[in-house]
């Protein structure tokens, strides 16, 4: 049996067809880099969080102004209520944005871990490493070298590996 080079091993890895490997590797690389959350999705989550809160407080302010108009401009405590709502809006929006940011960071971290795990599984599978062999000395450096080579020289998209 002839020894396979890295690209041949990549294209004929157990459980993966040659055509699907570049796509799988590209997807895992994307997850390892971005965590699967694009900057646009991050901004959308932040915008939706702050919009809901600001629209609620805008409605409360309109209600307060309407009560002042109904009472003919006489509204004891209007200014104090308005200031309190303004403070609450800022505080609540800040807490919500912080919670959203923390949630996004956690999602990104989990996505990166999943991407790195997928790349590792592909690398180990294409090298023929089974989970029982992982305890043998030196197996980790082989996988690491393979993954580093794969990251430096990715297989072209849609290209089939030659046997």
URBELMO-V547552 format. One record per residue. OMEGA is omega in radians with two decimals (* if undefined). Layout:
omega=OMEGA
omega=OMEGA
This chain:
omega=-3.10
omega=3.07
omega=3.13
omega=3.01
omega=-3.06
omega=-3.10
omega=3.10
omega=3.11
omega=3.13
omega=-3.08
omega=-3.08
omega=-3.11
omega=-3.13
omega=3.06
omega=-3.12
omega=3.03
omega=-3.11
omega=-3.10
omega=-3.09
omega=-3.08
omega=3.14
omega=3.13
omega=3.14
omega=-3.14
omega=3.11
omega=3.12
omega=3.12
omega=3.10
omega=3.12
omega=3.12
omega=3.13
omega=-3.12
omega=-3.00
omega=-3.06
omega=3.11
omega=3.13
omega=-3.12
omega=3.06
omega=3.13
omega=3.11
omega=3.09
omega=3.13
omega=3.12
omega=3.12
omega=3.13
omega=-3.14
omega=-3.14
omega=3.12
omega=-3.07
omega=-3.11
omega=-3.13
omega=-3.12
omega=-3.11
omega=3.13
omega=3.08
omega=-3.12
omega=3.05
omega=3.11
omega=3.11
omega=3.10
omega=3.10
omega=3.11
omega=3.12
omega=3.11
omega=3.12
omega=3.11
omega=3.11
omega=3.13
omega=-3.12
omega=-3.12
omega=3.07
omega=3.12
omega=3.12
omega=-3.14
omega=3.12
omega=3.13
omega=-3.11
omega=-3.10
omega=3.13
omega=3.12
omega=3.14
omega=3.11
omega=3.14
omega=3.11
omega=3.12
omega=3.10
omega=-3.12
omega=3.11
omega=-3.13
omega=-3.11
omega=-3.12
omega=3.11
omega=3.12
omega=3.12
omega=-3.12
omega=3.12
omega=3.10
omega=3.09
omega=3.10
omega=3.13
omega=3.12
omega=3.09
omega=3.10
omega=3.11
omega=3.12
omega=3.10
omega=-3.14
omega=3.13
omega=3.13
omega=3.10
omega=3.10
omega=3.10
omega=3.11
omega=3.12
omega=3.11
omega=3.09
omega=3.11
omega=3.10
omega=3.12
omega=3.13
omega=3.11
omega=3.14
omega=-3.14
omega=3.14
omega=-3.11
omega=3.06
omega=3.14
omega=-3.12
omega=3.07
omega=-3.08
omega=3.12
omega=-3.13
omega=-3.07
omega=-3.14
omega=-3.13
omega=-3.13
omega=3.05
omega=-3.08
omega=-3.10
omega=-3.13
omega=3.10
omega=3.13
omega=3.14
omega=3.11
omega=3.13
omega=-3.13
omega=3.10
omega=3.10
omega=-3.14
omega=3.14
omega=-3.14
omega=-3.05
omega=-3.12
omega=3.08
omega=3.13
omega=-3.12
omega=3.08
omega=-3.12
omega=3.10
omega=3.14
omega=3.12
omega=3.12
omega=*
